[in-house]
Amino acid sequence: MHARVLRRLLIVLLALTGIALLWNEFGMTTTMVIDVHSPYQVVALDDRDNPGGRSTASTSHAGSVLGLDCDLRTGYEWPFCELQVEFAKAPRGIDLSRYDSLRLWVTASGPEPQQRVRVYMRNFDAAYSKPGVAESQKVNQLTYEPSVYPRGYEVPLSRLTVAQWWIDEHPMTLDLEAPDFRNVTGIAFSTGPRVEPGLHTIHVERIELTGKLISTSTFRLGVIVAWMVSVIVWLVVDGLLKRNQLRLSAASQHSLQRLNESLRLETRSLAEIARTDPLTGALNRKGLADELMRIVRLGEGQTFPMTLVFIDIDHFKRVNDTLGHDTGDQVIRGLAQLVRSAVQRDDLFARWGGEEFLLVFRDTPGDKGRVIAERLRERIATATWPEGLHVTCSFGVAEWHRGEDLNEGIKRADEAMYRAKQEGRDRVEIELEDDSPGSLRSPPPRDSAGSLRAAERSPAGHEHG
Ligand SMILES: Nc1nc2c(ncn2[C@@H]2O[C@H](COP(=O)(O)OP(=O)(O)OP(=O)(O)O)[C@@H](O)[C@H]2O)c(=O)[nH]1
């Protein structure tokens, strides 16, 4: 996107540069015209102020022509008559330095067949001129024969030179000796050097100065500066856009990370929900099977034998029937809380269904598990319950050995619990001992992980009332 815009901008800039350079080369001119209509004062000067000077000059404008009539006489060492167009009174002047060429429509007549005319442009500069002293203004001049150029004489302004006599009279540093058009006070036309005495006329029809509106060097410098500015502007804009893009992508990356995190949490909580019972927060059957599988797989520390404790609330149906389902739920939640707070953190606690729970103690033989169950039974029986209820539970305890099918173990715990019910409830019963002395039951030679998987697929189902 940026590259395309940049390419287009470059093409536009290149085209503009080309057009501008061509325009500057072949056009972009400005012209200054001086003629009889110009608002400048025109005066005639002669040599009578100089020693021996006797020439007389007067203006004679006719139609569109500025005219000088001159009676040139010998006397002064360099007799002359002059027609002067004054642009301004020194120290003021006008800047003609931006003009390149001078074009003159001038005719001159006199005793000689081909009259020469001197053209002066006087420049005032405080570096070498003194206000009120006309001679101190630098004399930029050229001499030519107007009759050779009946259709006008065009000359580059650079062809004018500083008059040698002026340099001789105003010694100065070399750099100040160069022609200067920056503050020209006027232009003058004078009879030529070593001209014959007699009647002379000089007619100036038109003076034209032509130059570039903007000098070529200035214009090229301007083009370079414009390019540099464009490049800098582009770099700044590009930098800002890139920074913005970076900020946006950082923000979207951040929000993606947040989304990822929330999805991860959601996934975790969904997994957690799938493993737990919503009413009590205890593990459900699948959760319990998963946990046992994990423990057995990791084989961390001493895990077997384990004690399985089946817990069933006594006469729970009555609670529901007399006090309603909500109270029944409260009792179930309360029991779960109480059991969790009474056992250790790494003991597993699951809601097996309805008002039945299963506790699993790791690295605990059945008789020790029975003692814990007994303590638990007592805590439940003496706890405070909603609606002043007296809640008791029947416990069935069985030992579960490595390699034994979990369903088998649960079944034995369930049977023991059933006996507790039959014996009058609010009791802890342990599975019946088999023939092997010193242990409640002998461990069967089974693959423990396989047994757990079976437990996960078909948890021990049991009915009792
Ligand atoms: N409030 C409530 N009741 C439940 C929930 N799950 C099962 N029950 C009820 O628990 C009662 C269990 O009754 P029974 O199996 O007859 O057992 P019991 O009344 O506890 O009697 P015994 O076990 O012989 O002491 C049934 O009425 C079920 O509806 C539950 O999540 N909330």
Ligand as a Chemical Component Dictionary entry (heavy atoms), coordinates in Angstrom:
data_LIG
# 
_chem_comp.id                   LIG 
_chem_comp.type                 NON-POLYMER 
_chem_comp.pdbx_formal_charge   0 
_chem_comp.three_letter_code    LIG 
# 
loop_
_chem_comp_atom.comp_id 
_chem_comp_atom.atom_id 
_chem_comp_atom.alt_atom_id 
_chem_comp_atom.type_symbol 
_chem_comp_atom.charge 
_chem_comp_atom.model_Cartn_x 
_chem_comp_atom.model_Cartn_y 
_chem_comp_atom.model_Cartn_z 
_chem_comp_atom.pdbx_ordinal 
LIG N1  N1  N 0 -31.927 -33.185 47.486 1  
LIG C1  C1  C 0 -31.308 -34.141 46.804 2  
LIG N2  N2  N 0 -31.676 -35.415 46.932 3  
LIG C2  C2  C 0 -31.035 -36.374 46.261 4  
LIG C3  C3  C 0 -29.969 -36.083 45.438 5  
LIG N3  N3  N 0 -29.515 -37.268 44.922 6  
LIG C4  C4  C 0 -30.303 -38.264 45.434 7  
LIG N4  N4  N 0 -31.225 -37.729 46.265 8  
LIG C5  C5  C 0 -32.220 -38.397 46.994 9  
LIG O1  O1  O 0 -31.620 -39.187 47.984 10 
LIG C6  C6  C 0 -32.580 -40.171 48.360 11 
LIG C7  C7  C 0 -31.914 -41.504 48.597 12 
LIG O2  O2  O 0 -32.873 -42.334 49.194 13 
LIG P1  P1  P 0 -32.632 -43.814 49.458 14 
LIG O3  O3  O 0 -31.736 -44.411 48.395 15 
LIG O4  O4  O 0 -33.925 -44.428 49.660 16 
LIG O5  O5  O 0 -31.824 -43.860 50.771 17 
LIG P2  P2  P 0 -32.035 -43.173 52.147 18 
LIG O6  O6  O 0 -33.337 -42.462 52.247 19 
LIG O7  O7  O 0 -30.836 -42.286 52.414 20 
LIG O8  O8  O 0 -32.037 -44.319 53.135 21 
LIG P3  P3  P 0 -30.844 -45.162 53.579 22 
LIG O9  O9  O 0 -29.718 -44.991 52.574 23 
LIG O10 O10 O 0 -31.336 -46.558 53.669 24 
LIG O11 O11 O 0 -30.443 -44.635 54.911 25 
LIG C8  C8  C 0 -33.617 -40.236 47.238 26 
LIG O12 O12 O 0 -34.841 -39.688 47.738 27 
LIG C9  C9  C 0 -33.049 -39.343 46.199 28 
LIG O13 O13 O 0 -34.068 -38.647 45.495 29 
LIG C10 C10 C 0 -29.604 -34.732 45.281 30 
LIG O14 O14 O 0 -28.669 -34.388 44.547 31 
LIG N5  N5  N 0 -30.285 -33.801 46.000 32 
# 
loop_
_chem_comp_bond.comp_id 
_chem_comp_bond.atom_id_1 
_chem_comp_bond.atom_id_2 
_chem_comp_bond.value_order 
_chem_comp_bond.pdbx_ordinal 
LIG N1  C1  SING 1  
LIG C1  N2  DOUB 2  
LIG C1  N5  SING 3  
LIG N2  C2  SING 4  
LIG C2  C3  DOUB 5  
LIG C2  N4  SING 6  
LIG C3  N3  SING 7  
LIG C3  C10 SING 8  
LIG N3  C4  DOUB 9  
LIG C4  N4  SING 10 
LIG N4  C5  SING 11 
LIG C5  O1  SING 12 
LIG C5  C9  SING 13 
LIG O1  C6  SING 14 
LIG C6  C7  SING 15 
LIG C6  C8  SING 16 
LIG C7  O2  SING 17 
LIG O2  P1  SING 18 
LIG P1  O3  DOUB 19 
LIG P1  O4  SING 20 
LIG P1  O5  SING 21 
LIG O5  P2  SING 22 
LIG P2  O6  DOUB 23 
LIG P2  O7  SING 24 
LIG P2  O8  SING 25 
LIG O8  P3  SING 26 
LIG P3  O9  DOUB 27 
LIG P3  O10 SING 28 
LIG P3  O11 SING 29 
LIG C8  O12 SING 30 
LIG C8  C9  SING 31 
LIG C9  O13 SING 32 
LIG C10 O14 DOUB 33 
LIG C10 N5  SING 34 
# 
